[in-house]
């Protein structure tokens, strides 16, 4: 991804030629820098049903005492796992006990958000359907085990109804970030099927907060959400707390981006901020199809470490990139750069999106998945396409494809796309300290129907092989 008017690097025609390792392989076997990138395949932890691991993945900002970590939740029952990777590619998973989540009444956790600035790490967990009922959901706060002391995790705390009593689908969307109040304390964002709520500084009241309304003056943001007839679009609603332009209130203050898909009518993207505990609608974009806004990601176009573009997924063969943000003092949104695959091979292109540097040049590229694409003659095998901005044509151009090396039918590769922080340093020597910046890499995490893949960019961020890993 390159911002308009900036130099565009040489197109990489084979940016990622990807291989799959097996448990006993030395990762450096695959470090052909011209065409190879190592990848770790992770199978389902115990408790996860078939075709139910890889569909709900949340990367964590630190490795929880290891090189990297993420949270996986089951969409078929109450299963939550903390998955860790060491710097040699070894994988360990720790299942959160049912007793810890007993208040969820056996329902699935479909939305997870890390609360920034917490130590040990705390999460928001959303269960939008409780006891197999469609009329209300619940939100929980859960603290992971402390890797510095070895202390166990804590029971998930039920946060009182945030949007009124038994609101439909409460917890279907979750986010946490610095939106208002004290910048060192994160705010919680909770979305249901019809409303949004922001809990400033995480100060949950002892009584329900009641109905939250948004934007009394034009423009009007759409905060409703409809699953529609196809339930694969109803896992969770995307809510993204990101900083795409400067806020005079402080250097870490973020904006709020919310997708609203619909069974009928067009989907929307709403852009809001929070001032003195009140949600303000800054702008609203209506998409070309009902599922516009199904996926959101922010990226850095010029590699200066500051996010400056937004990717919006619109399943049905499109995604959109909005770059070069103004201050939004006036309710305007940058023109959209559409992304449409040259050779459509499925129906869900735009289902998941991400922004990551994959070509080694400054700035992020855009990754868009179609988990129902036909690959190698296999229906619903799924793949991920990589795009970068071309200033000559002012368009997004494809530079690569990521797929399973041996695709199979119904694998749904690309059901989720995430960016994972990976620390190459010796985490044992670091203790509880943060990973040095020069040792921190951002790598690609791809979820499939029952598998998760961690892809490592070619170049200098290959993992260090563990001492006990043998070359095949």
PLY file of the C-alpha trace (Angstrom):
ply
format ascii 1.0
element vertex 472
property float x
property float y
property float z
element edge 471
property int vertex1
property int vertex2
end_header
0.00 0.00 0.00
1.38 3.39 -0.93
-0.23 6.77 -0.41
-1.13 8.86 -3.44
1.72 10.99 -4.67
4.39 8.86 -3.01
6.96 6.67 -4.72
5.70 3.23 -5.61
8.24 0.44 -5.29
8.85 -2.25 -7.89
5.94 -4.65 -8.17
6.62 -8.00 -6.55
5.06 -10.60 -8.82
5.71 -13.48 -6.44
5.68 -11.74 -3.11
4.77 -14.83 -1.12
5.35 -18.37 -2.26
4.22 -20.29 0.78
5.02 -23.70 2.19
3.57 -25.68 5.06
5.86 -27.11 7.72
5.42 -30.24 9.74
5.98 -30.61 13.45
9.60 -31.77 13.24
10.97 -29.34 10.65
13.60 -26.66 11.07
11.96 -23.46 9.84
15.13 -22.17 8.19
14.75 -24.97 5.64
12.26 -22.65 3.92
14.21 -19.36 3.96
14.63 -18.96 0.20
14.40 -15.16 0.28
13.41 -14.85 -3.36
10.33 -17.03 -3.19
9.92 -18.74 0.16
8.33 -17.91 3.47
7.94 -20.32 6.38
4.52 -21.05 7.77
3.35 -22.81 10.89
0.12 -24.80 10.71
-1.78 -25.04 14.02
-4.49 -27.62 14.59
-7.49 -27.34 16.86
-6.99 -27.56 20.65
-9.00 -30.09 22.59
-12.68 -29.28 22.88
-13.02 -27.60 19.50
-15.36 -29.34 17.09
-14.49 -30.18 13.50
-14.70 -27.12 11.24
-14.77 -24.83 14.26
-11.19 -23.67 14.86
-9.88 -20.68 12.94
-13.20 -18.89 12.56
-12.83 -16.59 15.57
-9.25 -15.47 16.23
-7.99 -12.47 18.22
-4.25 -11.66 18.25
-2.79 -10.40 21.53
-0.43 -7.44 21.67
2.23 -9.47 23.49
3.20 -13.11 23.66
2.08 -13.75 27.24
5.61 -14.87 28.15
6.32 -16.38 24.73
7.07 -15.03 21.23
3.44 -14.53 20.21
-0.06 -15.39 21.39
-3.65 -15.30 20.24
-7.11 -16.18 21.53
-9.29 -18.68 19.65
-12.95 -19.20 20.42
-15.39 -21.82 19.23
-18.56 -20.92 17.36
-20.04 -24.31 18.31
-20.24 -24.26 22.08
-18.28 -22.65 24.87
-14.60 -23.24 24.08
-11.86 -20.64 24.50
-8.14 -21.28 24.08
-4.97 -19.24 24.62
-2.49 -20.29 21.93
1.22 -19.42 22.29
4.12 -19.68 19.85
7.75 -19.77 20.91
10.41 -18.20 18.72
11.32 -21.58 17.26
7.81 -22.18 15.98
6.65 -24.46 18.80
2.99 -24.19 19.75
1.25 -24.62 23.10
-2.44 -24.12 23.79
-4.22 -23.63 27.08
-7.97 -24.12 27.18
-9.97 -21.82 29.42
-12.09 -24.02 31.65
-15.85 -24.07 31.42
-15.96 -23.23 35.10
-14.24 -19.92 34.39
-17.00 -19.02 31.94
-19.88 -20.67 33.74
-22.06 -17.58 33.57
-22.10 -17.79 29.78
-24.62 -20.62 30.21
-22.99 -22.84 27.63
-23.24 -20.35 24.77
-20.38 -19.53 22.45
-18.02 -16.55 22.71
-18.00 -14.95 19.26
-16.36 -11.58 19.96
-13.14 -10.85 21.85
-11.31 -7.57 22.46
-8.05 -7.03 24.33
-8.18 -4.17 26.83
-4.99 -2.17 26.17
-2.77 -1.15 29.06
-3.78 -4.03 31.35
-1.26 -6.22 33.14
-1.88 -9.09 33.32
-3.81 -8.90 30.09
-7.58 -8.53 30.39
-10.14 -9.24 27.69
-13.74 -8.44 26.87
-15.71 -11.52 25.83
-19.03 -11.29 24.02
-21.71 -14.00 23.99
-24.51 -12.48 21.89
-26.81 -15.48 22.25
-27.29 -16.81 25.78
-28.88 -20.21 26.47
-29.59 -20.62 22.73
-31.97 -17.65 22.83
-31.86 -14.87 20.26
-33.28 -12.12 22.44
-30.29 -11.15 24.56
-26.55 -11.50 25.06
-23.89 -10.88 27.66
-20.43 -9.30 27.97
-17.71 -10.54 30.33
-14.33 -9.32 31.53
-11.68 -11.99 31.80
-8.04 -11.79 32.98
-5.45 -14.12 31.48
-2.86 -15.94 33.60
0.01 -13.68 34.65
3.09 -14.95 32.75
5.47 -13.12 35.11
4.25 -14.89 38.26
2.61 -18.04 36.96
-0.64 -17.06 38.68
-3.76 -18.68 37.26
-6.45 -16.91 35.28
-9.48 -15.39 36.96
-13.14 -16.22 36.53
-14.89 -14.20 33.88
-16.82 -11.33 35.45
-20.28 -10.68 34.04
-20.64 -6.99 33.23
-24.19 -5.83 33.89
-26.35 -5.22 30.79
-24.74 -2.26 29.08
-27.50 -1.44 26.64
-30.54 -2.08 28.77
-31.94 -5.32 30.13
-31.43 -8.34 27.88
-30.61 -6.40 24.73
-30.73 -8.39 21.50
-27.28 -9.64 20.51
-25.37 -7.68 23.14
-21.67 -8.40 22.73
-21.92 -9.21 19.02
-19.33 -6.48 18.54
-16.57 -5.44 20.96
-13.63 -3.04 20.98
-11.42 -1.33 23.53
-9.30 1.76 23.02
-8.58 5.34 23.98
-11.67 7.26 22.92
-12.47 9.62 25.79
-11.62 10.37 29.40
-8.24 9.33 30.82
-5.95 8.23 27.99
-4.03 5.78 30.14
-7.26 3.89 30.87
-9.06 2.20 27.99
-12.71 2.68 27.13
-14.97 -0.27 26.28
-17.17 -0.34 23.18
-20.07 -2.79 23.07
-22.32 -3.35 20.08
-25.59 -5.25 19.95
-27.95 -5.80 17.04
-29.45 -2.33 17.42
-27.22 -0.13 19.55
-23.74 0.92 20.63
-22.44 1.76 24.07
-19.14 3.25 25.21
-18.01 2.68 28.78
-15.59 5.53 29.40
-12.43 4.46 31.25
-13.99 1.04 31.81
-16.17 2.45 34.59
-19.11 0.04 34.37
-22.02 1.34 36.40
-23.85 -0.79 38.94
-27.07 -0.40 36.97
-27.86 -0.70 33.29
-26.71 2.23 31.20
-29.92 2.25 29.24
-30.43 2.99 25.55
-27.56 4.75 23.85
-28.45 7.07 20.99
-26.00 8.33 18.42
-25.80 11.60 16.50
-28.72 13.94 17.03
-27.53 16.17 14.17
-26.66 15.28 10.59
-24.96 13.11 9.53
-26.75 10.15 11.08
-24.79 6.97 11.76
-26.32 3.54 11.30
-25.76 1.50 14.45
-28.21 -1.29 13.67
-27.05 -4.68 12.48
-28.86 -7.45 10.62
-27.55 -10.96 10.17
-29.76 -11.57 7.15
-30.61 -14.97 5.72
-27.01 -16.20 5.53
-25.67 -16.78 9.06
-22.02 -16.81 7.97
-22.27 -13.02 8.05
-23.62 -12.96 11.58
-20.68 -14.14 13.67
-19.84 -10.67 14.92
-20.17 -7.06 13.86
-16.87 -5.23 13.24
-15.97 -2.36 15.56
-12.52 -0.80 15.19
-10.90 1.75 17.51
-8.10 3.39 15.51
-6.30 6.70 15.18
-6.49 7.84 11.55
-6.15 11.56 12.21
-4.83 13.72 15.02
-7.11 14.60 17.92
-6.41 17.81 19.80
-7.38 16.15 23.09
-4.28 13.97 23.18
-1.65 11.99 21.25
-3.30 8.59 21.74
-6.96 9.53 21.28
-8.66 7.31 18.71
-11.70 7.33 16.46
-14.38 4.66 16.17
-15.28 2.81 12.94
-18.36 0.60 12.89
-19.69 -1.66 10.16
-23.42 -2.28 9.85
-24.42 -5.07 7.48
-28.04 -5.72 6.55
-30.12 -8.58 5.30
-32.00 -6.12 3.11
-30.80 -2.69 2.06
-27.19 -1.59 1.77
-24.53 -2.00 4.44
-22.88 1.07 5.95
-19.68 2.31 7.54
-20.12 4.73 10.41
-17.33 6.95 11.72
-17.70 8.35 15.23
-15.82 9.86 18.12
-16.54 10.18 21.83
-16.48 13.54 23.60
-17.36 13.85 27.28
-19.06 10.50 27.30
-21.22 11.18 24.24
-21.00 9.39 20.90
-20.83 11.78 17.96
-21.50 10.76 14.37
-18.81 12.29 12.12
-19.62 10.60 8.83
-21.50 7.70 7.30
-20.83 5.80 4.07
-23.44 3.65 2.33
-21.98 0.69 0.47
-22.94 -0.99 -2.82
-24.32 -4.18 -1.26
-25.90 -5.45 1.97
-22.66 -6.91 3.37
-20.57 -3.75 2.94
-18.80 -3.16 6.27
-18.49 -6.86 7.16
-14.73 -6.47 7.86
-12.49 -3.53 8.82
-8.72 -2.97 9.11
-6.43 0.06 9.41
-2.99 0.30 7.82
0.11 2.46 7.41
0.67 3.54 3.80
4.11 5.17 4.07
5.73 3.12 6.82
6.07 5.95 9.33
4.36 3.96 12.06
1.12 5.95 11.87
-2.12 4.45 10.52
-3.46 6.45 7.58
-5.81 4.25 5.58
-8.85 2.07 6.19
-9.87 -1.15 4.42
-13.55 -2.12 4.30
-14.66 -5.58 3.24
-17.80 -5.96 1.15
-18.37 -9.70 0.52
-19.73 -10.28 -2.94
-16.46 -9.65 -4.80
-15.30 -6.26 -3.49
-13.33 -4.40 -0.85
-12.58 -0.69 -0.57
-9.58 1.36 0.56
-9.97 4.87 1.99
-6.61 6.68 2.16
-5.27 10.15 2.92
-7.57 11.03 5.80
-8.53 14.66 6.47
-9.17 15.81 10.01
-12.89 15.23 9.49
-13.61 18.65 10.96
-16.21 18.54 8.21
-18.07 15.25 7.70
-16.18 14.14 4.60
-14.58 10.79 3.79
-11.72 10.29 1.29
-12.69 8.82 -2.10
-12.76 5.04 -2.12
-10.34 2.92 -4.12
-12.28 -0.25 -5.04
-10.65 -3.68 -5.12
-12.26 -6.28 -7.37
-10.52 -9.61 -8.16
-9.52 -10.00 -11.80
-10.69 -13.62 -11.91
-13.48 -14.14 -9.38
-13.40 -17.70 -8.12
-15.93 -17.53 -5.31
-18.64 -15.41 -3.78
-17.09 -14.06 -0.60
-14.15 -11.90 -1.69
-14.00 -9.19 1.00
-15.05 -11.51 3.84
-11.88 -10.67 5.81
-9.30 -7.90 5.34
-5.92 -6.96 6.81
-3.05 -4.51 6.27
0.54 -5.77 6.52
3.94 -5.14 4.94
4.58 -8.22 2.81
6.91 -6.90 0.07
9.69 -5.56 2.34
9.30 -1.97 1.10
8.07 0.82 3.40
4.35 0.72 4.04
1.59 -1.86 4.28
-0.09 -3.81 1.54
-3.77 -4.77 1.60
-4.86 -8.40 2.02
-8.38 -9.52 1.13
-9.73 -13.04 1.57
-12.38 -15.16 -0.10
-12.87 -18.27 2.06
-15.30 -19.72 -0.49
-13.04 -19.37 -3.52
-12.37 -22.36 -5.75
-8.63 -23.08 -5.68
-6.92 -25.90 -7.56
-10.33 -27.17 -8.62
-11.44 -27.50 -4.98
-14.70 -25.72 -4.12
-14.66 -23.49 -1.04
-10.92 -24.07 -0.56
-10.38 -20.33 -0.04
-7.48 -17.95 -0.66
-6.09 -14.51 0.19
-5.09 -11.95 -2.45
-2.45 -9.25 -1.84
-2.78 -5.73 -3.28
-0.68 -2.57 -3.35
-1.39 0.97 -4.46
-0.16 2.04 -7.90
0.13 5.83 -8.21
0.29 5.75 -12.01
-3.16 4.24 -12.37
-4.42 5.47 -8.97
-5.67 1.96 -8.32
-5.04 -1.10 -6.20
-3.19 -3.81 -8.14
-2.78 -7.46 -7.20
0.79 -8.59 -6.46
0.28 -12.03 -4.98
-1.91 -14.86 -3.76
-1.74 -16.80 -0.50
-3.35 -20.24 -0.37
-2.86 -23.66 1.15
-0.02 -25.48 -0.62
-2.37 -28.42 -1.19
-5.90 -27.00 -1.12
-8.85 -29.15 -0.17
-12.56 -28.65 -0.54
-14.48 -26.82 2.19
-11.28 -25.68 3.94
-12.42 -22.03 3.98
-8.85 -20.72 4.04
-9.09 -17.00 4.85
-12.14 -17.17 7.10
-10.18 -14.80 9.33
-7.22 -12.50 8.66
-5.19 -10.93 11.45
-1.79 -9.39 12.12
0.19 -10.97 14.96
3.03 -9.37 16.94
5.98 -11.81 17.03
8.99 -11.25 19.30
12.23 -12.75 17.97
14.13 -12.07 21.20
14.71 -14.66 23.91
11.58 -14.10 25.99
13.12 -16.04 28.90
15.86 -13.42 29.15
13.32 -10.61 28.83
11.34 -11.78 31.84
8.29 -9.57 32.19
9.87 -6.79 30.11
8.54 -5.69 26.71
9.98 -6.99 23.46
12.69 -4.65 22.07
11.38 -2.76 19.07
14.13 -4.07 16.80
13.13 -7.65 17.68
9.41 -7.20 17.09
7.88 -8.35 13.79
4.32 -8.24 12.47
3.31 -11.51 10.83
0.19 -12.81 9.12
-2.35 -15.00 10.89
-4.86 -16.80 8.62
-7.77 -18.81 9.96
-9.45 -21.65 8.09
-12.34 -23.94 8.96
-10.33 -26.06 11.39
-6.76 -24.78 11.23
-4.76 -21.61 11.78
-1.67 -20.64 9.77
1.08 -18.25 10.88
3.00 -16.86 7.90
6.42 -15.29 8.30
7.50 -12.58 5.88
10.58 -13.27 3.80
13.67 -11.45 4.96
14.93 -10.67 8.41
12.10 -11.81 10.63
12.44 -15.57 10.38
11.96 -17.23 13.77
15.02 -18.61 15.54
14.85 -22.43 15.43
14.34 -23.98 18.83
17.27 -26.04 20.13
15.24 -29.24 20.13
13.87 -28.87 16.59
15.37 -31.33 14.13
15.77 -30.79 10.42
13.73 -33.37 8.47
0 1
1 2
2 3
3 4
4 5
5 6
6 7
7 8
8 9
9 10
10 11
11 12
12 13
13 14
14 15
15 16
16 17
17 18
18 19
19 20
20 21
21 22
22 23
23 24
24 25
25 26
26 27
27 28
28 29
29 30
30 31
31 32
32 33
33 34
34 35
35 36
36 37
37 38
38 39
39 40
40 41
41 42
42 43
43 44
44 45
45 46
46 47
47 48
48 49
49 50
50 51
51 52
52 53
53 54
54 55
55 56
56 57
57 58
58 59
59 60
60 61
61 62
62 63
63 64
64 65
65 66
66 67
67 68
68 69
69 70
70 71
71 72
72 73
73 74
74 75
75 76
76 77
77 78
78 79
79 80
80 81
81 82
82 83
83 84
84 85
85 86
86 87
87 88
88 89
89 90
90 91
91 92
92 93
93 94
94 95
95 96
96 97
97 98
98 99
99 100
100 101
101 102
102 103
103 104
104 105
105 106
106 107
107 108
108 109
109 110
110 111
111 112
112 113
113 114
114 115
115 116
116 117
117 118
118 119
119 120
120 121
121 122
122 123
123 124
124 125
125 126
126 127
127 128
128 129
129 130
130 131
131 132
132 133
133 134
134 135
135 136
136 137
137 138
138 139
139 140
140 141
141 142
142 143
143 144
144 145
145 146
146 147
147 148
148 149
149 150
150 151
151 152
152 153
153 154
154 155
155 156
156 157
157 158
158 159
159 160
160 161
161 162
162 163
163 164
164 165
165 166
166 167
167 168
168 169
169 170
170 171
171 172
172 173
173 174
174 175
175 176
176 177
177 178
178 179
179 180
180 181
181 182
182 183
183 184
184 185
185 186
186 187
187 188
188 189
189 190
190 191
191 192
192 193
193 194
194 195
195 196
196 197
197 198
198 199
199 200
200 201
201 202
202 203
203 204
204 205
205 206
206 207
207 208
208 209
209 210
210 211
211 212
212 213
213 214
214 215
215 216
216 217
217 218
218 219
219 220
220 221
221 222
222 223
223 224
224 225
225 226
226 227
227 228
228 229
229 230
230 231
231 232
232 233
233 234
234 235
235 236
236 237
237 238
238 239
239 240
240 241
241 242
242 243
243 244
244 245
245 246
246 247
247 248
248 249
249 250
250 251
251 252
252 253
253 254
254 255
255 256
256 257
257 258
258 259
259 260
260 261
261 262
262 263
263 264
264 265
265 266
266 267
267 268
268 269
269 270
270 271
271 272
272 273
273 274
274 275
275 276
276 277
277 278
278 279
279 280
280 281
281 282
282 283
283 284
284 285
285 286
286 287
287 288
288 289
289 290
290 291
291 292
292 293
293 294
294 295
295 296
296 297
297 298
298 299
299 300
300 301
301 302
302 303
303 304
304 305
305 306
306 307
307 308
308 309
309 310
310 311
311 312
312 313
313 314
314 315
315 316
316 317
317 318
318 319
319 320
320 321
321 322
322 323
323 324
324 325
325 326
326 327
327 328
328 329
329 330
330 331
331 332
332 333
333 334
334 335
335 336
336 337
337 338
338 339
339 340
340 341
341 342
342 343
343 344
344 345
345 346
346 347
347 348
348 349
349 350
350 351
351 352
352 353
353 354
354 355
355 356
356 357
357 358
358 359
359 360
360 361
361 362
362 363
363 364
364 365
365 366
366 367
367 368
368 369
369 370
370 371
371 372
372 373
373 374
374 375
375 376
376 377
377 378
378 379
379 380
380 381
381 382
382 383
383 384
384 385
385 386
386 387
387 388
388 389
389 390
390 391
391 392
392 393
393 394
394 395
395 396
396 397
397 398
398 399
399 400
400 401
401 402
402 403
403 404
404 405
405 406
406 407
407 408
408 409
409 410
410 411
411 412
412 413
413 414
414 415
415 416
416 417
417 418
418 419
419 420
420 421
421 422
422 423
423 424
424 425
425 426
426 427
427 428
428 429
429 430
430 431
431 432
432 433
433 434
434 435
435 436
436 437
437 438
438 439
439 440
440 441
441 442
442 443
443 444
444 445
445 446
446 447
447 448
448 449
449 450
450 451
451 452
452 453
453 454
454 455
455 456
456 457
457 458
458 459
459 460
460 461
461 462
462 463
463 464
464 465
465 466
466 467
467 468
468 469
469 470
470 471
